[in-house]
Amino acid sequence: MTMTKRSAQTLGKALVSALLGLVCTASWALDINTAKEADLDGLKGIGPAMSGAMLTERQKQPFKDWADLRRRVKGLGEKKAAQLSAEGLTVNGQPFEKRP
């Protein structure tokens, strides 16, 4: 079977589109208990001070849940937790859920 230049280009474009679709829809999560400092600093809303505080607290003991993380890291309120969760941060694989 021979392929024309046009059909090869069409096939190539279809493959690129399919791969981009997979990449864009893939969920990306970063767990606080395994994240490296550079990973945390790369999240919108986390600066060097907050990532340092997170890592210092994590060295003492892994975070159990979002409530534990918020209790132990100064400046991490409900709004910031929701923002970081939307950016892909999890605690033990769990996204932040607002409590009523």
Secondary structure by P-SEA (a helix, b strand, c coil): ccccaaaaaaaaaaaaaaaaaaaaabbbbbbcccccaaaaaacccccaaaaaaaaaaaaacccccaaaaaaccccccaaaaaaaaaaccccccccccccc
